[in-house]
Amino acid sequence: MQKGKSLATFLQETTSPDLSRMLLSIAESTKALSHAVRNIGMLNLSGSTGETNVQGETVQKLDDFSNNIIMDLCKASGVCAGYLSEENEDMVTLSPEGRFIVSVDPLDGSANIDIAAPVGTIFSIIPRVTAPGPVTHADFLQQGDKVIAAGYAIYGSSTILVFSTGEGLHMFSLNSDDNHYYKTHTHVSIPSNGKIYSLNQGNLSKFETVSQQFIEWCIAHDKPTSRPYSLRYIGAMVADMHRTFIKGGVFLYPAAIGEKKGKLRLLYECIPMAYLTEQAGGRAINGSQRILEIMPTELHERCAIIIGCRDMVGKYMEFAGAEVNA
Ligand code: P6P
């Protein structure tokens, strides 16, 4: 296949110098992570550090390594004022004069590493709202509609960088020969409907009634609407969402007993994926509200999410009786 435009050239032609610099720094970090993920044994990065992160999870060596790589490259960019990560309890000031706030899940789905299944990096970029100097909560706790760029890298059978700066969804593949990203898809649009639903069905009995009704609907026999749909679940949001962009479908991590706001994190999982999904013509809600309209109140707050094809999310909304203007 003819190599597409390089990431550097594409950004130079379409994006401001500052934002290009920010995105190229993140892209460089994903190259290092792609290499680390594929050489974990040789680099002695398997196993845990023995510490526990803000989520109460045991920190894997690779989680720590990933977080440090991304944070260092964001700092080196000189344009990143503040950094928030699933691995850091609090926000971090990097370049006090910088324009951007970056929220990151450095290694989404890291439990998949042990079984050589896909993992990834998810990020969102918003402009700081306070004067130069140490970043504040106000800089991070902004609605998703303020996002100016977001994306993810998936480290799967190939490494693909997917991002948007507000002008559609673009995909770049990492060429292992020269370690550069080359465009493979531009203005990707998610199919309006699909035949795949994606969630941890083991939680079914804990879900709220509306989610149980929607799942029952997905698996009911109805030839005219190609049901029952297929269940696909990889256990890494980045991989389940990448499939959704390519093949269509709906991904759900809804509210459940004991997880009133779901499991996934608003700032560095749900908002970036919701931004990308809307750029591709899909929808993303928390069950009653558009994800990008939610006003965050805590750095690591969780958020229920139903995201993907317009018509499939619309069907969920019918069960929810939601008038979501998503
Ligand atoms: P469960 C990975 O830990 C993650 O944050 C997402 O990437 C993924 O979609 C979800 O949690 C998987 O959660 O409860 O099904 O293992």
Residues whose N, C-alpha, C, O or C-beta is under 5 A from the ligand:
A	BS01	P6P	D108 G109 N200 G235 A236 M237 V238
